[in-house]
């Protein structure tokens, strides 16, 4: 990846920033994006302190024109694009019956249409460089979870989009990778949306027991270099995907009970004896 030009959406924190570090230390030239300029500036300073070639673009992936400008910025800076990592994303937690549909639309616009827009404008350049399109999906794109209907739908949609694009360009030298992290320590749960669009603020899960963003980035980097088709991360994530294929009805019950263990889970009140549920 030395001297390759890499765009990473949502590159100011979490897996995105960890990927920027991984690519940058291997000699790639980076454009990282995000909506918050102050976070981008902090990430840029940190990356540059490590000798990494990086520039930033402040924009919203859910806005089509911002994606067009993002791609043009990369071309103006570096003259080419070799890798697009569609990493920007948001989550949510609420029962669908209580969820404001504007929240559902926002999650779809960022996670799914953000990937569509960025890929649309970057693909001509990636076809020219015979590079890679990467989507940071989720195990939720293979096994949906309750109280995360919008997030699961957006990741299933991303999976279908990437599979279609992969098949379209497979004879033209372009690599398409779908990455499905399991529970990974990042800020996505802290910034998850609630039923009315507020921010959750605190993760409902023990982040210290999860795969770190840095470890996830190492796996993803190697998968891009070796041009893997799919990557499912964490032992729990791999097990969930495998068991869901074999025993989907049983996994419905397992998934419900697992997600109901989260503090303040909206699922608990529908379980018999939920007051004593642990």
Buried (B, 14 or more C-beta within 10 A) or exposed (E): BEEBBBBBBBBBBBBBBBBBBBBBBBEBBBBBBBBEEEBBBBBBEBBEEEEBBBBBBBBBBBBBEBBBBBBEBBBEBBEBBBBBBBBBBBBBBBBBEEBBEEBBEBBBBBBBBBBBBBBBBBBEBBBEBEBBBBBBBBBBBBBBBBBBBBBBBBBBBBBEBBBEBBEEBEEEEBBBBBBBBBBBBBBBBBBBBBBEEEEBEEBBBEBEEBBBBBBBBBBBBEBBEEEBEBBBBBEBBBEBBBBBEEEEEEBBEBBBEBBBEBEEBBBBEEBEEEEEBE
